[in-house]
Amino acid sequence: MLERISGSLLDPETLYASNPELFRNPEFRGLNLVMGFTGFADAGHVVQQITAELLDTLDSERVAVFDADQLIDYRSRRPHVSFVEDHLQDYQAPTLALYRLVDGLGNPFLFLAGFEPDLQWERFARAVVGIVEKLDVNLVTWIHSIPMPVPHTRPVGVTVHGNRPELIEGISMWKPTVEVPAAVGHILELRLMEAGRNVTGYVIHVPHYLAEAEYPPAAVAGLEYLGAATSLMLPTDRLREAGREVGRQIAEQIVSSEDVQQVVSRLETRYDEKAEGTVRRSLLADENDQLPNGEVLGAAFEAYLARENPGQ
């Protein structure tokens, strides 16, 4: 009796409300699904930029919305609201939704995006796996980003994982065996693989000293990897233009600081040694095969930015 009641109360399908046509319309079946969640290690604001670019640029239709009240801890991650002189407005309610988008060539795909749930990860995973199975999703791809001690003067790196070898082999620049803090995307990937669904995750490497600000080149790289995996034409023009401006600003700051030049030069040397086949555990390792403190690598750059922008 208790098992039956608990199963009813924790029905994963009650986590979201959907367009009635979602599971009946054949046009929604067999599509690719792209996922991105903000709130965890979104270095360079990669997921945030990709989400904005896709939803602002492509034709979209919201087909399912998850219940934020069941999934988010408001007191640990408080939404913003504007106070204007004598009244409140523009409450920014947290949103996690499934969209149907159409790429630049007219190909439809699904996009699950929004905040990373604070609560009920397993129930949320069952809900997403259920949607994937009901819609017979072809391939699930998801993306997030982490800060890495790599130079911005080299191509943006990526680590790929999942159960599609043809999308993984020869792409990952960092292939460690380490224990890392889990994100909800990791749980979804595991549960999707257990359900026999195709899934691939992309971790974009963002230079540590640029991780706190928007770094458009990393978002462009993310869109390119997602587009290549799903055979979709995803928009990157605006982000490329923004990336050129950011690159110009970074170049000006580096020229003005010898300390920053030295930091970047050391990162370039380590990157190039790894690229040439030097035997190291990863791009993180130093000459003694030890992992350096990322804060030390970024300290000079951050100190310079603080001196140049004392009011920020």
N, C-alpha and C positions, 0 to 999 in steps of 0.2 A: 504494500500500500504506500509506504513512504517513498519507495523508488519511483512508483508511478506518479505521485504528486510532485516529487522533485524534478522528474523529467519534464513534466508539464510546465512547471514554474520557470525552468531554465531552458525552455525551447529556444534554440539559437535564432529561429526565424522571427521571434518577437523583438530582436535587437534592431530590426530595420523595417521601414515602410517602403513599399516599392510601387512603381507604376504597374497597374493591373496587367498590362500587356507584356511585361518583362519576360515572363516564362511561357507565354503563349505565342508570341510573335516569332516566326522562324528567322526573321532578320537579325535577331539577337543571338542566334545560336552559331557555334563554331567560330566565334571571333577570338582575337587575341586580347588579353587583359594586361594592362600596365598598372603598376601600383607604386605609390609614393606616400610616405607618412612623415609629417613634420613633428619636431619635438625631441628627436633623438639624434645626436651627433650629426646634425645637418650642416657640416662644415662648408663654408662658402655659400650657405643658403641654397644649395643645389636643388633640393627637392622643392623648396619654396619657389624658386625661379622657374623650374620646369612646370610645376603646377600652374603658375600664373600664365606662362607662355602658351600652354596647351589650351587652357580654358578661355583665355582672352583672344586667341588667334583662330582656333578651329571652331567649326559648327559643333555645338554640343547640346545634349539633352540629359538632364538629371533624371535617372530612372530608379534610384533607390537612395534613401537617406538613413543613416544609422542614428540611433537614439543617444545623443551626447550625454544626457542625464544618467544613463546607465554605464557609460564608458569613461568618463573623465572626472578627475578630482579637481574641482574648481578652485579649492583653496590652495593647492600646490601649483596650479597653473592658471592664474586668474585671467579671465578675458578682459579686454580693454573697453572702456566706455568714455565718451567725450563729455567733459563738463564745460559748457559754454555760458559764461557770465552768471546766469541764474537758473539754468536747466540742464538736464542730461539729454544726450542724443548719440546716435551712431554706436549703439552697443554691438560689439563684434562677437557675435555668438559663435562658438566653435562648431565647425562643420566637418563631417566625414561622410562622403557620398560616393555613389557609383554613377558614372556618366557614360553615355554613348557619344563618342566623338567621330568625326570624319576627317581623315588626313588630307594632305594637299592633292592627292590623286583620286579622292573620292572613296577611299577604302574605310569602312567603319571599324572601330575598335572600342573596347571598354577601358575605362580609366577609373580606378579606385584611389581617391586622394583625400587628404585632410589630416587632422590631428592623429597622432599615435595614441591609441587607447591607454589610459592609466590602469584600467580595471578589466576583469573578465576576459583575459587574453584567450584562454582555451575556448570559451563560448563564442567569442568573436571569430576565432579561427574556424570553428565548426560552421558558423554562418557563412563565411567566405567560401569555404570548401563546398558547402551546399549550393551556393550560387554558381560556382565554377562547374559543378557536376550537372546541375539542372540546365545550364546553358551550353554544356559540352564545350567549354572554352578550349581553344586549340593550344595556346601557350600562355603561361603567366610569366611576366617579367616584372621585376621590381628593382628599385634603385634607392641607394642612400650614399652618404659621403662621410669621409673621416679625415681629420687633419693628419698630415704626414710630413716628415722632414725631407721634402723634395723641393727642387727649385721651380719657380714659375717660368723659367726660361727653357724648360724642356716640355715635351708633350705630356698632357694630362694622363696619369696612369690609372689603371683600373684593376680590381681583383674580381674575378667572375666565379660563381659557384652555382650548383644546382645539379640537375640530372640530364642535361642535354650536352654531351661531350663535344659535339660539333660547334657549339656556341662558347665553349670554354677553352679548349686546347689552343695554345699559342697566343692567348690574349692576356692572361693574368701576368702582371709584372711582379706581384708579391704573392708567394704561395707558402705561407708559414703553417706551422701546426701550433696554434695558440688557443688559450681560453679567453673569450671576450664577453663583455656584457651583452646580453641578448636584447634584441629589439623585436617588436611584434612581427616585423617582416621575416625574421628568422623562424619564428614559430609557424607562421603561415607557410614558409617554404618547406619546413619539416612535415607539416600536416598534409600539404599538397602532394609531396613525394610519397607519403604513406598511403595516400588515396590513389596513387598511380597516375597523377597528373603531371604534365610537362611544366617545369618551372626553372627559371634562371634568374639569379640576382647579380646586380652590378654594384660594386663599391668604388666610388670615384675618389681618387686621391687628391686632396687639396693641400697646397703648401701651408704648413702650419702657421706661418706668419700672416696668412691671408684668410684664415679660417673663420674669423669673427665677422667679416664683411661679406657682402655679395661678391662672388667671383664668377662672372659670366662664362669665362672659358671652360670652367668645370661643368657648368650646366649644359653648354654646347656639346661637350664630350659625352655627357650622359644621354642627351637626346640622340646623338649619333649612334651610340651603342644600342639603345632601345630600338631605334629605327632599323638598324641593320638586322637585329634579331627577329623583329616582327614584320619585316618587309614593308614598313610604313614610311611615308615621307612626312617627317615631323618638322615643325618650324624652328629655324635657328637664326634667321636674319637679324632680328632685333637684338638678340643676345650677342651675336657676333659684333655688331656695332658697339654695344655697350662694353664688350670685352676689349675692343681697340682703345676705347677711352680709358678704361681701367689700366690697361697696359701702359698707356702714355703716362698716367699719374704715377704708377709704380716706378717706371724708368726714371722719372724726374726725382723721386725720393731717393732712389738708390744712388744716382749720380751725386747727390748732395751729402751722402754719408759714407765714409770709408768703412765704418763698422758694419753697416748693412752690406756693402760690397763684399766684405770678407765672409760674412755668413752665407750669402748666396753663392760665392765662389766655392766654399767648402761643400755645399750641397750639390753643386754642379759636378765637382770632382767625384763625389761618392756615387752620384747617379750614373756618370759616364763609366766608372769602373764596373758597376753592376751591369750596365748595358753591354760592355765589351766581354762579359763572361767571367769576371772575377768571382771566385768562389766565396760567397758570403751567404749568410742565412737570408738576408733581405736587404732592401735599400736602407733599412734602418741601422744596419750593423756598422760598427766602426772597424778600425784596423785590428782590434783585439776581439772582434766578433761579439762585441757588447752593444746593447741597445742604449743609445744616448737619451738624455732627458730632453724631450721636445721643448720644454719651457726654456731651457738654456739656448737651444738653437734659435728660438724666436725672440729671445730677450732683446737683442740689439735692435732688431727691426721695430719691435713694439715700443722700445724706449725712444727711438727716433720719431716714430709717429706721435708719441705723446708730446715730445718737444715741439714738433711742427704744428700740432693741433691741440694746444693746451686747454681749449674750451670744450673739447669733445670727450 
